């Protein structure tokens, strides 16, 4: 931990080098400075200065959309065999593809929606993508063949990706580094609770012979939320807000008038086709460039994707474990997903409280070190020696006076760095495997059903620690390009989200629940801890070399 050096808020020279020798300041603060200086918006119009009620309303609606999209993926898990039989599916691979297809495009869709949100704005993209999701999810309920189901799930996943793709960018828009921990915690509940509430809903509906209503109910709820959000949600991306205000100020039309031309200018931001095409190419290429050039994203994406794959794998194996091995009815077996929900909620709230306290503690500790180091460097002279010439004494006194007038570092002037979000990633690498061991071996030997449920609670709590600390680290590091950074992270998540449920049955048939989960747990320990420690020690150096972390274009 001593490897980190902080940027101190002292007088800064025109070149950007501070008087105490530190050059780099977090990208978060650079973005704020660039946004406020010369902004077309008044301070009260900037999203970070909105009233708390407006910010949290926007944020909670975004989290609800994310929840609805994530319910769609696993809602058919408890009755996958029933749906496959009614659609005439004869291959087990095709059966699992029906379950996993949504995950592929849900994750890859973020590569499109995230960059587009950095041009057209978060809310506009959210509305378009959510409408696509609700429409094709409704079509899934009307599907009559396996091909139709696969195509509609594929297209629904593309639209369903928008809340996750733009949500963390919205958090970066509205909340600064000192206040976003709770926002991240609430938002992470959407993807997590969706993977547990979906199977519970689906279990009872499928048991009642109403599997098509799994899709109908979800689409109805999504369209209803969309209608509400069109009225009350506000755009949060600062560059888009500034462009729109400039267009309104330059428009010759009266403020009360309305025309399709003026509306088109506000939506397309008054850009001609060639410029729009060039900027879209740049925005869509950015996540791929970041994935290929940023070791920070590469390391965290692998661990994040692995945790996500484990989460889906455990969700997919619940029906087999509790319905077939514990001989519970399908609806009752689906109630065991409550344990996953409990783990997500507990982990989310533990992380929300502890990650900010750890962050503040490390900032204060670094501040005390900086103050002590500066005090130790101040010269100390004794002027009582009469043998010293009056000229030399005067010169020394003058040097001391100059030294003591230099800016003094206080502990509250030290800025936090993204690496202060990482300690809980190490905790995740230990807590999640403990849960896997307990879940696997208790299920192997058919111990009372509450024991694997307890293991699932511990496992998902550990997963949430990893999710939130990784998301917080990336948002702090790539503040301006948070959506693109998180979009880059999802390429590996798409692979694990699609593949883990496919090989789960074969792995457990070969190794059993005990050794199967133990193998997964050992991999989590072997990768998660070294990756976290590597970023703790070398993350600051990697960030200084990144044009994206520095707010470059």
ROKEKOL-555856 format. One record per residue (C-alpha): residue in three letters; x, y, z; residue number from 1. Coordinates in Angstrom, 2 decimals. Layout:
N
> Ala; X; Y; Z; NUM
...
//
This chain:
553
> Unk; 0.00; 0.00; 0.00; 1
> Unk; 2.93; 2.24; 0.55; 2
> Unk; 3.57; 2.07; -3.19; 3
> Unk; 0.96; 4.77; -3.86; 4
> Unk; 1.75; 8.44; -4.12; 5
> Unk; -1.03; 10.98; -3.95; 6
> Unk; -1.70; 14.15; -5.84; 7
> Unk; -1.97; 17.06; -3.41; 8
> Unk; -4.13; 20.09; -4.04; 9
> Unk; -1.52; 22.83; -3.96; 10
> Unk; -0.67; 25.78; -6.18; 11
> Unk; -0.22; 24.56; -9.74; 12
> Unk; 2.10; 25.89; -12.40; 13
> Unk; 0.88; 26.49; -15.94; 14
> Unk; 2.46; 23.23; -17.05; 15
> Unk; 0.30; 21.29; -14.66; 16
> Unk; 3.10; 20.28; -12.26; 17
> Unk; 2.27; 21.00; -8.65; 18
> Unk; 4.72; 22.77; -6.38; 19
> Unk; 5.34; 19.64; -4.33; 20
> Unk; 6.48; 17.70; -7.38; 21
> Unk; 3.42; 15.60; -8.17; 22
> Unk; 2.23; 15.83; -11.72; 23
> Unk; -0.75; 13.53; -12.23; 24
> Unk; -4.16; 14.10; -10.77; 25
> Unk; -7.07; 11.67; -11.07; 26
> Unk; -9.00; 11.74; -14.32; 27
> Unk; -12.16; 12.34; -12.31; 28
> Unk; -10.98; 15.79; -11.28; 29
> Unk; -9.60; 16.62; -14.70; 30
> Unk; -12.97; 15.89; -16.21; 31
> Unk; -14.72; 18.06; -13.67; 32
> Unk; -12.40; 20.95; -14.34; 33
> Unk; -12.76; 20.69; -18.08; 34
> Unk; -16.52; 20.49; -17.79; 35
> Unk; -16.93; 23.51; -15.56; 36
> Unk; -14.50; 25.90; -17.24; 37
> Unk; -16.26; 27.53; -20.16; 38
> Unk; -19.35; 25.32; -19.86; 39
> Unk; -22.48; 26.46; -21.67; 40
> Unk; -24.50; 25.30; -18.66; 41
> Unk; -25.10; 27.21; -15.47; 42
> Unk; -23.79; 25.40; -12.36; 43
> Unk; -27.33; 24.46; -11.30; 44
> Unk; -27.94; 22.82; -14.69; 45
> Unk; -24.99; 20.47; -14.41; 46
> Unk; -26.05; 16.94; -13.31; 47
> Unk; -23.67; 16.75; -10.36; 48
> Unk; -25.26; 19.89; -8.95; 49
> Unk; -28.86; 18.75; -9.40; 50
> Unk; -31.04; 18.38; -6.30; 51
> Unk; -30.60; 14.97; -4.69; 52
> Unk; -34.20; 14.02; -5.45; 53
> Unk; -33.80; 14.52; -9.17; 54
> Unk; -30.53; 12.59; -9.30; 55
> Unk; -31.89; 9.64; -7.34; 56
> Unk; -35.13; 9.52; -9.34; 57
> Unk; -33.13; 9.24; -12.55; 58
> Unk; -30.85; 6.68; -10.99; 59
> Unk; -33.60; 4.47; -9.54; 60
> Unk; -35.52; 4.39; -12.82; 61
> Unk; -32.34; 3.34; -14.60; 62
> Unk; -31.81; 0.58; -12.01; 63
> Unk; -35.37; -0.69; -12.53; 64
> Unk; -34.79; -0.97; -16.29; 65
> Unk; -31.62; -2.91; -15.56; 66
> Unk; -33.56; -5.22; -13.23; 67
> Unk; -36.25; -5.92; -15.84; 68
> Unk; -33.68; -6.72; -18.53; 69
> Unk; -31.86; -9.13; -16.23; 70
> Unk; -35.04; -10.94; -15.22; 71
> Unk; -35.52; -11.96; -18.86; 72
> Unk; -32.37; -14.05; -19.13; 73
> Unk; -32.94; -16.67; -16.38; 74
> Unk; -36.73; -16.56; -16.15; 75
> Unk; -37.03; -19.72; -18.24; 76
> Unk; -34.29; -21.63; -16.36; 77
> Unk; -36.61; -23.67; -14.05; 78
> Unk; -38.73; -24.94; -16.95; 79
> Unk; -36.25; -25.02; -19.79; 80
> Unk; -37.00; -28.68; -20.48; 81
> Unk; -40.76; -27.98; -20.60; 82
> Unk; -40.31; -25.08; -23.06; 83
> Unk; -37.93; -27.15; -25.20; 84
> Unk; -40.46; -29.99; -25.37; 85
> Unk; -43.31; -27.69; -26.44; 86
> Unk; -41.14; -26.04; -29.11; 87
> Unk; -39.97; -29.39; -30.43; 88
> Unk; -36.31; -29.06; -29.42; 89
> Unk; -34.51; -32.40; -29.68; 90
> Unk; -30.90; -31.34; -29.02; 91
> Unk; -29.66; -30.54; -25.52; 92
> Unk; -27.20; -28.05; -27.01; 93
> Unk; -30.05; -26.13; -28.69; 94
> Unk; -31.97; -26.24; -25.41; 95
> Unk; -29.11; -24.57; -23.55; 96
> Unk; -28.60; -22.12; -26.43; 97
> Unk; -32.16; -20.91; -25.92; 98
> Unk; -31.19; -20.12; -22.33; 99
> Unk; -27.81; -18.57; -23.18; 100
> Unk; -28.57; -16.69; -26.41; 101
> Unk; -29.88; -13.63; -24.60; 102
> Unk; -26.62; -13.39; -22.65; 103
> Unk; -24.49; -13.19; -25.80; 104
> Unk; -26.16; -10.13; -27.28; 105
> Unk; -26.93; -8.63; -23.87; 106
> Unk; -23.19; -8.32; -23.28; 107
> Unk; -22.05; -7.56; -26.81; 108
> Unk; -24.80; -4.98; -27.27; 109
> Unk; -23.03; -2.79; -24.74; 110
> Unk; -20.27; -2.24; -27.30; 111
> Unk; -22.82; -0.42; -29.42; 112
> Unk; -25.01; 1.33; -26.88; 113
> Unk; -22.24; 2.56; -24.56; 114
> Unk; -20.38; 4.59; -27.21; 115
> Unk; -23.64; 5.81; -28.77; 116
> Unk; -24.68; 7.14; -25.35; 117
> Unk; -21.49; 9.22; -25.31; 118
> Unk; -22.67; 10.94; -28.46; 119
> Unk; -26.49; 11.05; -28.38; 120
> Unk; -26.85; 10.99; -24.58; 121
> Unk; -27.69; 8.35; -22.00; 122
> Unk; -31.46; 8.72; -21.83; 123
> Unk; -32.17; 8.83; -25.58; 124
> Unk; -30.25; 5.59; -26.10; 125
> Unk; -31.95; 4.02; -23.08; 126
> Unk; -35.40; 4.67; -24.54; 127
> Unk; -34.55; 3.29; -27.97; 128
> Unk; -32.89; 0.14; -26.64; 129
> Unk; -35.59; -0.56; -24.06; 130
> Unk; -38.30; -0.34; -26.72; 131
> Unk; -36.40; -2.88; -28.82; 132
> Unk; -36.04; -5.17; -25.80; 133
> Unk; -39.71; -5.04; -24.82; 134
> Unk; -40.86; -5.65; -28.40; 135
> Unk; -38.76; -8.73; -29.11; 136
> Unk; -39.26; -10.10; -25.61; 137
> Unk; -42.97; -10.00; -26.37; 138
> Unk; -42.22; -11.86; -29.59; 139
> Unk; -40.47; -14.59; -27.57; 140
> Unk; -43.79; -15.33; -25.92; 141
> Unk; -45.35; -15.80; -29.36; 142
> Unk; -42.57; -18.03; -30.76; 143
> Unk; -43.67; -21.36; -32.24; 144
> Unk; -40.35; -22.89; -33.30; 145
> Unk; -36.83; -23.14; -31.81; 146
> Unk; -35.46; -20.90; -34.58; 147
> Unk; -37.97; -18.16; -33.79; 148
> Unk; -37.17; -18.35; -30.10; 149
> Unk; -33.42; -18.13; -30.75; 150
> Unk; -33.80; -15.14; -33.11; 151
> Unk; -36.15; -13.24; -30.80; 152
> Unk; -33.95; -13.90; -27.75; 153
> Unk; -30.96; -12.70; -29.78; 154
> Unk; -32.67; -9.41; -30.70; 155
> Unk; -34.17; -8.91; -27.23; 156
> Unk; -30.67; -9.18; -25.78; 157
> Unk; -29.39; -6.38; -28.03; 158
> Unk; -32.08; -4.02; -26.72; 159
> Unk; -31.82; -5.28; -23.14; 160
> Unk; -28.16; -4.30; -23.04; 161
> Unk; -28.90; -0.57; -22.93; 162
> Unk; -29.59; -0.10; -19.18; 163
> Unk; -26.33; -1.75; -18.19; 164
> Unk; -24.41; -0.04; -21.00; 165
> Unk; -25.45; 3.49; -20.01; 166
> Unk; -26.21; 3.08; -16.31; 167
> Unk; -22.69; 3.32; -14.93; 168
> Unk; -22.00; 6.26; -17.21; 169
> Unk; -25.01; 7.95; -15.62; 170
> Unk; -23.55; 7.31; -12.16; 171
> Unk; -20.32; 8.98; -13.27; 172
> Unk; -22.34; 11.90; -14.66; 173
> Unk; -24.33; 12.55; -11.48; 174
> Unk; -22.17; 11.44; -8.54; 175
> Unk; -18.58; 12.30; -7.69; 176
> Unk; -16.06; 9.79; -6.34; 177
> Unk; -16.90; 10.59; -2.71; 178
> Unk; -20.64; 9.94; -3.04; 179
> Unk; -21.13; 7.26; -5.67; 180
> Unk; -20.63; 4.11; -3.56; 181
> Unk; -24.30; 3.85; -2.57; 182
> Unk; -25.39; 4.58; -6.14; 183
> Unk; -23.22; 1.74; -7.44; 184
> Unk; -24.58; -0.58; -4.74; 185
> Unk; -28.20; 0.12; -5.68; 186
> Unk; -27.51; -0.16; -9.39; 187
> Unk; -25.68; -3.48; -9.03; 188
> Unk; -28.78; -4.96; -7.41; 189
> Unk; -30.50; -4.81; -10.82; 190
> Unk; -28.31; -7.35; -12.63; 191
> Unk; -27.97; -9.47; -9.50; 192
> Unk; -31.59; -9.58; -8.32; 193
> Unk; -32.75; -10.15; -11.89; 194
> Unk; -30.88; -13.44; -11.95; 195
> Unk; -32.74; -14.61; -8.84; 196
> Unk; -36.21; -13.04; -9.16; 197
> Unk; -36.49; -14.30; -12.76; 198
> Unk; -36.25; -18.03; -11.89; 199
> Unk; -38.64; -17.61; -8.95; 200
> Unk; -41.26; -16.01; -11.19; 201
> Unk; -40.65; -18.50; -13.97; 202
> Unk; -40.84; -21.53; -11.67; 203
> Unk; -44.45; -20.88; -10.63; 204
> Unk; -45.62; -19.70; -14.05; 205
> Unk; -44.13; -22.69; -15.82; 206
> Unk; -45.52; -25.08; -13.21; 207
> Unk; -48.95; -23.60; -13.95; 208
> Unk; -48.45; -24.15; -17.68; 209
> Unk; -48.12; -20.42; -18.40; 210
> Unk; -44.52; -20.22; -19.63; 211
> Unk; -45.43; -17.73; -22.38; 212
> Unk; -46.61; -15.31; -19.71; 213
> Unk; -43.03; -15.15; -18.45; 214
> Unk; -42.37; -12.98; -21.49; 215
> Unk; -45.75; -11.21; -21.65; 216
> Unk; -45.64; -9.96; -18.04; 217
> Unk; -42.08; -8.73; -18.44; 218
> Unk; -42.85; -6.80; -21.63; 219
> Unk; -45.95; -5.20; -20.13; 220
> Unk; -43.95; -4.02; -17.10; 221
> Unk; -41.16; -2.69; -19.35; 222
> Unk; -43.53; -0.72; -21.60; 223
> Unk; -45.21; 0.75; -18.52; 224
> Unk; -41.86; 1.87; -17.06; 225
> Unk; -40.86; 3.28; -20.43; 226
> Unk; -43.99; 5.43; -20.57; 227
> Unk; -43.28; 6.84; -17.11; 228
> Unk; -39.60; 7.45; -17.80; 229
> Unk; -40.18; 9.37; -21.03; 230
> Unk; -41.97; 11.97; -18.92; 231
> Unk; -39.74; 12.21; -15.85; 232
> Unk; -36.18; 11.17; -16.77; 233
> Unk; -33.56; 13.81; -17.63; 234
> Unk; -30.42; 13.61; -19.74; 235
> Unk; -27.24; 13.44; -17.63; 236
> Unk; -24.29; 13.45; -20.06; 237
> Unk; -22.69; 16.89; -19.76; 238
> Unk; -21.28; 17.28; -23.32; 239
> Unk; -24.69; 16.44; -24.81; 240
> Unk; -26.46; 18.86; -22.48; 241
> Unk; -24.03; 21.61; -23.51; 242
> Unk; -24.53; 20.91; -27.23; 243
> Unk; -28.30; 20.97; -26.83; 244
> Unk; -28.21; 24.26; -24.97; 245
> Unk; -26.03; 25.84; -27.65; 246
> Unk; -28.45; 24.65; -30.34; 247
> Unk; -31.40; 26.15; -28.43; 248
> Unk; -29.54; 29.43; -27.95; 249
> Unk; -28.61; 29.63; -31.63; 250
> Unk; -32.10; 28.73; -32.85; 251
> Unk; -34.12; 31.59; -34.29; 252
> Unk; -37.42; 29.91; -33.43; 253
> Unk; -39.36; 31.15; -30.39; 254
> Unk; -38.82; 29.05; -27.28; 255
> Unk; -42.51; 28.11; -27.18; 256
> Unk; -42.62; 26.94; -30.80; 257
> Unk; -42.13; 23.37; -31.92; 258
> Unk; -40.99; 21.91; -35.21; 259
> Unk; -39.70; 18.57; -36.42; 260
> Unk; -36.59; 20.31; -37.73; 261
> Unk; -35.77; 21.76; -34.30; 262
> Unk; -36.44; 18.39; -32.64; 263
> Unk; -34.14; 16.65; -35.11; 264
> Unk; -31.39; 19.17; -34.39; 265
> Unk; -31.67; 18.50; -30.66; 266
> Unk; -31.57; 14.72; -31.14; 267
> Unk; -28.83; 14.59; -33.78; 268
> Unk; -26.96; 17.50; -32.14; 269
> Unk; -26.79; 19.50; -35.37; 270
> Unk; -24.11; 17.30; -36.94; 271
> Unk; -23.89; 16.65; -40.69; 272
> Unk; -23.80; 13.09; -41.99; 273
> Unk; -20.06; 12.84; -42.65; 274
> Unk; -19.10; 14.19; -39.22; 275
> Unk; -21.72; 11.99; -37.58; 276
> Unk; -20.39; 8.90; -39.36; 277
> Unk; -16.79; 9.68; -38.37; 278
> Unk; -17.71; 10.31; -34.74; 279
> Unk; -19.79; 7.13; -34.59; 280
> Unk; -16.90; 5.10; -35.94; 281
> Unk; -14.62; 6.60; -33.31; 282
> Unk; -17.13; 6.02; -30.49; 283
> Unk; -17.90; 2.42; -31.45; 284
> Unk; -14.21; 1.60; -31.94; 285
> Unk; -13.25; 3.05; -28.55; 286
> Unk; -14.31; 0.04; -26.39; 287
> Unk; -12.35; -2.33; -28.64; 288
> Unk; -9.31; -0.05; -28.52; 289
> Unk; -9.56; 0.18; -24.75; 290
> Unk; -9.89; -3.60; -24.47; 291
> Unk; -6.82; -4.11; -26.65; 292
> Unk; -4.60; -1.44; -25.09; 293
> Unk; -5.59; -1.15; -21.41; 294
> Unk; -4.07; -3.84; -19.12; 295
> Unk; -6.33; -2.56; -16.33; 296
> Unk; -9.45; -3.43; -18.30; 297
> Unk; -8.02; -6.75; -19.50; 298
> Unk; -7.25; -7.97; -15.98; 299
> Unk; -10.50; -6.81; -14.41; 300
> Unk; -12.60; -8.00; -17.34; 301
> Unk; -11.31; -11.56; -16.96; 302
> Unk; -12.07; -11.69; -13.24; 303
> Unk; -15.42; -9.92; -13.60; 304
> Unk; -16.45; -12.27; -16.40; 305
> Unk; -15.42; -15.30; -14.39; 306
> Unk; -17.52; -14.20; -11.40; 307
> Unk; -20.45; -13.50; -13.72; 308
> Unk; -20.14; -16.92; -15.33; 309
> Unk; -20.12; -18.57; -11.90; 310
> Unk; -23.25; -16.63; -10.95; 311
> Unk; -25.12; -17.83; -14.05; 312
> Unk; -23.78; -21.35; -13.66; 313
> Unk; -25.04; -21.62; -10.10; 314
> Unk; -28.39; -20.17; -11.17; 315
> Unk; -28.67; -22.73; -13.98; 316
> Unk; -27.89; -25.68; -11.68; 317
> Unk; -30.45; -24.85; -8.99; 318
> Unk; -33.31; -26.72; -10.74; 319
> Unk; -31.25; -29.92; -11.07; 320
> Unk; -29.97; -29.78; -7.50; 321
> Unk; -33.20; -28.99; -5.67; 322
> Unk; -35.79; -30.45; -8.06; 323
> Unk; -34.04; -33.67; -9.11; 324
> Unk; -31.68; -34.43; -6.20; 325
> Unk; -33.68; -33.00; -3.28; 326
> Unk; -37.01; -33.99; -4.95; 327
> Unk; -38.71; -30.64; -4.35; 328
> Unk; -41.61; -29.53; -6.55; 329
> Unk; -40.63; -27.13; -9.32; 330
> Unk; -42.31; -24.12; -7.71; 331
> Unk; -40.90; -24.92; -4.28; 332
> Unk; -37.44; -25.59; -5.75; 333
> Unk; -37.47; -22.14; -7.35; 334
> Unk; -37.86; -20.60; -3.88; 335
> Unk; -34.25; -21.57; -3.18; 336
> Unk; -33.31; -18.67; -5.45; 337
> Unk; -34.20; -16.49; -2.45; 338
> Unk; -30.80; -17.48; -1.05; 339
> Unk; -29.09; -15.89; -4.06; 340
> Unk; -31.20; -12.77; -3.57; 341
> Unk; -30.23; -12.58; 0.09; 342
> Unk; -26.57; -12.91; -0.80; 343
> Unk; -26.76; -10.15; -3.38; 344
> Unk; -28.53; -7.77; -1.01; 345
> Unk; -26.18; -8.53; 1.91; 346
> Unk; -23.08; -8.25; -0.26; 347
> Unk; -24.32; -5.07; -1.90; 348
> Unk; -24.97; -3.30; 1.38; 349
> Unk; -21.77; -4.51; 3.04; 350
> Unk; -19.85; -3.24; 0.04; 351
> Unk; -21.70; 0.09; -0.05; 352
> Unk; -20.78; 0.78; 3.57; 353
> Unk; -17.28; -0.66; 3.70; 354
> Unk; -15.89; 0.42; 0.33; 355
> Unk; -16.45; 4.10; 1.12; 356
> Unk; -15.06; 3.77; 4.64; 357
> Unk; -11.98; 1.98; 3.34; 358
> Unk; -11.59; 4.64; 0.67; 359
> Unk; -11.84; 7.50; 3.19; 360
> Unk; -9.49; 5.74; 5.64; 361
> Unk; -6.80; 5.28; 2.98; 362
> Unk; -7.16; 8.91; 1.86; 363
> Unk; -6.74; 10.16; 5.44; 364
> Unk; -3.79; 7.85; 6.05; 365
> Unk; -2.07; 9.10; 2.91; 366
> Unk; -2.76; 12.67; 4.02; 367
> Unk; -1.08; 12.07; 7.38; 368
> Unk; 1.95; 10.60; 5.62; 369
> Unk; 2.14; 13.56; 3.24; 370
> Unk; 1.95; 16.03; 6.16; 371
> Unk; 4.62; 14.16; 8.11; 372
> Unk; 6.94; 13.99; 5.10; 373
> Unk; 6.61; 17.72; 4.43; 374
> Unk; 7.29; 18.60; 8.04; 375
> Unk; 10.37; 16.37; 8.03; 376
> Unk; 11.72; 18.22; 4.97; 377
> Unk; 11.49; 21.70; 6.55; 378
> Unk; 14.96; 23.01; 7.51; 379
> Unk; 15.75; 23.49; 11.19; 380
> Unk; 18.44; 26.01; 12.17; 381
> Unk; 19.83; 27.25; 15.46; 382
> Unk; 20.56; 31.00; 15.40; 383
> Unk; 21.89; 31.29; 18.91; 384
> Unk; 25.50; 30.67; 17.83; 385
> Unk; 27.21; 34.05; 18.19; 386
> Unk; 30.08; 32.91; 16.01; 387
> Unk; 27.82; 32.82; 12.99; 388
> Unk; 28.08; 36.01; 10.96; 389
> Unk; 25.10; 38.27; 10.97; 390
> Unk; 24.96; 38.05; 7.17; 391
> Unk; 24.82; 34.23; 7.15; 392
> Unk; 22.20; 34.23; 9.91; 393
> Unk; 20.05; 36.66; 7.97; 394
> Unk; 20.32; 34.52; 4.86; 395
> Unk; 19.37; 31.36; 6.73; 396
> Unk; 16.41; 33.09; 8.37; 397
> Unk; 15.26; 34.26; 4.97; 398
> Unk; 15.48; 30.68; 3.59; 399
> Unk; 13.46; 29.34; 6.51; 400
> Unk; 10.86; 32.06; 6.01; 401
> Unk; 10.57; 31.16; 2.34; 402
> Unk; 10.28; 27.45; 3.19; 403
> Unk; 7.59; 27.98; 5.76; 404
> Unk; 5.52; 30.09; 3.38; 405
> Unk; 5.26; 27.19; 0.90; 406
> Unk; 1.78; 25.62; 0.80; 407
> Unk; 1.32; 23.27; 3.73; 408
> Unk; -0.28; 19.92; 3.02; 409
> Unk; -3.27; 19.01; 5.15; 410
> Unk; -4.76; 15.52; 5.28; 411
> Unk; -8.07; 16.81; 3.95; 412
> Unk; -6.34; 18.12; 0.81; 413
> Unk; -5.28; 14.68; -0.42; 414
> Unk; -7.22; 13.27; -3.35; 415
> Unk; -8.23; 9.62; -3.40; 416
> Unk; -7.10; 7.33; -6.20; 417
> Unk; -9.02; 4.50; -7.89; 418
> Unk; -6.81; 1.81; -6.31; 419
> Unk; -8.47; 2.58; -2.99; 420
> Unk; -11.51; 0.69; -4.36; 421
> Unk; -9.55; -2.57; -4.76; 422
> Unk; -9.28; -4.09; -1.24; 423
> Unk; -12.77; -5.59; -1.54; 424
> Unk; -11.78; -7.29; -4.79; 425
> Unk; -9.29; -9.31; -2.77; 426
> Unk; -12.03; -10.08; -0.24; 427
> Unk; -14.27; -11.23; -3.09; 428
> Unk; -11.56; -13.67; -4.21; 429
> Unk; -11.79; -15.36; -0.82; 430
> Unk; -15.46; -15.07; 0.18; 431
> Unk; -16.97; -16.33; -3.11; 432
> Unk; -14.86; -19.55; -3.13; 433
> Unk; -15.82; -20.29; 0.48; 434
> Unk; -19.46; -20.17; -0.57; 435
> Unk; -18.76; -22.43; -3.55; 436
> Unk; -17.06; -25.03; -1.35; 437
> Unk; -20.03; -25.09; 1.05; 438
> Unk; -22.65; -25.14; -1.73; 439
> Unk; -20.89; -27.89; -3.68; 440
> Unk; -19.98; -30.36; -0.95; 441
> Unk; -23.27; -30.04; 0.95; 442
> Unk; -25.16; -30.64; -2.30; 443
> Unk; -22.90; -33.58; -3.12; 444
> Unk; -23.77; -35.38; 0.10; 445
> Unk; -27.41; -34.18; 0.21; 446
> Unk; -27.00; -32.41; 3.53; 447
> Unk; -30.15; -30.57; 4.65; 448
> Unk; -31.24; -28.18; 1.91; 449
> Unk; -30.59; -25.11; 4.07; 450
> Unk; -26.81; -25.76; 3.97; 451
> Unk; -26.36; -25.35; 0.18; 452
> Unk; -28.61; -22.29; 0.46; 453
> Unk; -26.24; -20.82; 3.07; 454
> Unk; -23.35; -21.58; 0.76; 455
> Unk; -25.18; -19.76; -2.05; 456
> Unk; -25.70; -16.72; 0.19; 457
> Unk; -21.98; -16.54; 1.00; 458
> Unk; -21.03; -17.09; -2.64; 459
> Unk; -23.27; -14.37; -4.07; 460
> Unk; -22.27; -11.92; -1.32; 461
> Unk; -18.66; -12.45; -2.41; 462
> Unk; -19.60; -11.97; -6.05; 463
> Unk; -21.22; -8.63; -5.21; 464
> Unk; -18.07; -7.46; -3.44; 465
> Unk; -16.16; -8.11; -6.65; 466
> Unk; -18.73; -6.54; -8.96; 467
> Unk; -19.01; -3.29; -7.01; 468
> Unk; -15.33; -2.78; -6.37; 469
> Unk; -14.47; -3.45; -10.03; 470
> Unk; -17.21; -1.13; -11.27; 471
> Unk; -16.15; 1.59; -8.83; 472
> Unk; -12.51; 1.27; -9.88; 473
> Unk; -13.32; 1.54; -13.60; 474
> Unk; -15.67; 4.51; -13.13; 475
> Unk; -13.03; 6.35; -11.09; 476
> Unk; -10.29; 5.52; -13.60; 477
> Unk; -12.17; 6.22; -16.85; 478
> Unk; -14.65; 8.83; -15.64; 479
> Unk; -15.32; 10.48; -19.00; 480
> Unk; -15.34; 7.18; -20.90; 481
> Unk; -16.98; 5.07; -18.20; 482
> Unk; -19.56; 3.60; -20.58; 483
> Unk; -16.92; 2.61; -23.10; 484
> Unk; -14.72; 1.11; -20.38; 485
> Unk; -17.59; -0.98; -19.04; 486
> Unk; -18.56; -1.92; -22.59; 487
> Unk; -15.03; -3.21; -23.15; 488
> Unk; -15.30; -5.24; -19.97; 489
> Unk; -18.36; -7.08; -21.27; 490
> Unk; -16.74; -8.93; -24.16; 491
> Unk; -15.36; -11.55; -21.78; 492
> Unk; -18.62; -11.54; -19.84; 493
> Unk; -20.45; -12.46; -23.03; 494
> Unk; -18.22; -15.50; -23.46; 495
> Unk; -18.68; -16.77; -19.89; 496
> Unk; -22.37; -15.90; -19.81; 497
> Unk; -22.93; -18.04; -22.91; 498
> Unk; -20.50; -20.89; -22.26; 499
> Unk; -20.70; -21.59; -18.53; 500
> Unk; -24.33; -22.80; -18.54; 501
> Unk; -23.51; -24.98; -21.58; 502
> Unk; -20.75; -26.99; -19.91; 503
> Unk; -22.22; -26.95; -16.39; 504
> Unk; -24.18; -30.20; -16.74; 505
> Unk; -21.25; -32.08; -18.28; 506
> Unk; -18.84; -30.84; -15.62; 507
> Unk; -21.10; -31.81; -12.73; 508
> Unk; -21.86; -35.19; -14.30; 509
> Unk; -18.11; -35.87; -14.49; 510
> Unk; -16.89; -34.32; -11.23; 511
> Unk; -19.98; -34.09; -9.06; 512
> Unk; -21.09; -30.99; -7.20; 513
> Unk; -18.27; -31.21; -4.66; 514
> Unk; -15.19; -31.35; -6.88; 515
> Unk; -16.88; -29.38; -9.66; 516
> Unk; -17.45; -26.36; -7.42; 517
> Unk; -14.05; -26.84; -5.77; 518
> Unk; -12.34; -26.59; -9.16; 519
> Unk; -14.20; -23.33; -9.89; 520
> Unk; -13.33; -21.98; -6.44; 521
> Unk; -9.61; -22.70; -6.82; 522
> Unk; -9.55; -20.87; -10.16; 523
> Unk; -11.24; -17.82; -8.57; 524
> Unk; -8.60; -17.71; -5.81; 525
> Unk; -5.72; -18.27; -8.21; 526
> Unk; -6.70; -15.44; -10.52; 527
> Unk; -8.56; -12.90; -8.38; 528
> Unk; -5.93; -12.30; -5.69; 529
> Unk; -2.87; -11.90; -7.99; 530
> Unk; -4.80; -9.62; -10.38; 531
> Unk; -5.98; -7.39; -7.53; 532
> Unk; -2.51; -7.12; -6.00; 533
> Unk; -0.93; -6.38; -9.38; 534
> Unk; -3.32; -3.46; -9.95; 535
> Unk; -2.81; -2.22; -6.40; 536
> Unk; 0.93; -1.84; -6.93; 537
> Unk; 1.13; -1.03; -10.65; 538
> Unk; -2.28; 0.49; -11.33; 539
> Unk; -1.14; 4.12; -10.77; 540
> Unk; 1.70; 3.69; -13.26; 541
> Unk; -0.63; 2.15; -15.85; 542
> Unk; -3.12; 4.99; -15.42; 543
> Unk; -0.51; 7.67; -16.04; 544
> Unk; 0.27; 6.05; -19.41; 545
> Unk; -3.38; 5.78; -20.48; 546
> Unk; -4.87; 8.54; -22.67; 547
> Unk; -8.35; 7.38; -21.65; 548
> Unk; -7.69; 7.48; -17.91; 549
> Unk; -6.18; 10.94; -18.35; 550
> Unk; -9.30; 12.16; -20.12; 551
> Unk; -7.75; 12.21; -23.54; 552
> Unk; -9.62; 11.76; -26.75; 553
//
